Amino acid sequence: MEKKHYHLIGICGTAMASLAGMLTTQGHRVTGSDENVYPPMSLELKRLGIPVSDGYRAENLAERPDVIVVGNAITRGNAEIEHVLNEKMYYTSMAAVIRENFIRGRHSVIVAGTHGKTTTASLMAWAMDRAGANPSFLVGGVAENFHSSFRVTDSRWFVIEGDEYDTAFFDKGPKFMHYLPDTVVLNNVEFDHADIYRDLDAVKVAFSRLINLIPQNGRLIAGWDSRSVRELAPRAFSRVESFGVEEGARWRAVGIDLSGDMTSFSVEADRKLFGRYRTPLAGMFNVRNCAAVIVCSEILGLDRSAVRDALAEFKSVKRRMEVRGVVKGVTVIDDFAHHPTAVRETLMAARQKYPDRRIVAVFEPRSFTAQCKLFQGDFIESLALADMAVIAGLFHPERYTAETGVSPSAMIAALRMRGREAEFIETVDGIVSHLAAGLSSGDVVVTMSNGSFGGIHAKLVNALSSRAD
């Protein structure tokens, strides 16, 4: 393979930083630029020795790289993009580079759906690894069993998280349309990303196109608990394997025990016992994620005992119910949830894992979905699962009006009417001060954001550590 100089614009995005590492493993020279540099990806790039320019400037392209990879958050008006277009430099998308450099010629296992992609894809890669398949993989977070968000091997397998968000400013189709699917795990389909999808029907069209790409000798592993997935599955030209916890699925998780340190459940296939499993992952949504991996592993012919061991040994993904510290009896958890369903499932999992303890939800409305007025009622219902809720200020509030953006004050009022403690505190430092003064031993704080949230986790742990009790 010819060695090239790749420059990644928006390199600190989770997937872009991972791509940078993958290109480095192929021996390419990699540089990048960004203006939002924060862990864990900034630390990963530093570890890989990849130079990152802070801010976008035409001078960053002075050496005229062979390939410019444009992140999907990059828009016209970006100084580097304008220079690329003016100078007729070669540019492409992250998804296209992944397809051509890493997936073509391999068996592509795509994990897709509105929720659970990162955890399920990471668990799938770990199950394959424990079974000796040695897969390459790319996921949207740091998989703790691998201590990485990616790996490149010489095996025939590639596991990838299939993101439905658009590909680039010049390619508005979903990223997953580039990934040459052989096996697709489709966990669930809901309305999300209202900035690029008009409604649920538009989201379903996108996923139906992914299904339409699966070859006849491929397989769709379909989450039957999702009504939208059930509607879309018949469009597949491949065989369909249905899984879930509800009646109707061919593969069902039953006998579920969510108490204790380990979640345990059995899986039935056609109402006959297939196996009994244990996992440290909490919550019903993770039972579904595990069931998806069990089914996919069986379809791919993986050793069953190795898969069972993999589920029991799985350490999850950073920022997915990640315990960031236990200080003076207070447990601080970091989670990526930013959709009403994800917030609900995360708080339900916290309830199941920490019964009889006070659950404090700290939510940053950061993503478009998290700040969209359309979802306000659903967020209220989800946050009401906590005993106390703290809502932070909107991220870039100037982008919204009273008609388009959520109203934190209205959400707080609604939560208080439901008998919950609730506060709107705009700044991270203000939230930390408020919580540090009021938390008690036994409390569980669940922070939820799809961004860095101003380093709130470390700040809260430090504040609790220095508190004089």
Summary of the structure (lengths in Angstrom):
residues: 469
radius of gyration: 22.1
end to end distance: 61.7
largest distance: 65.0
contacts: 1667
relative contact order: 0.09
helix: 37%
strand: 26%
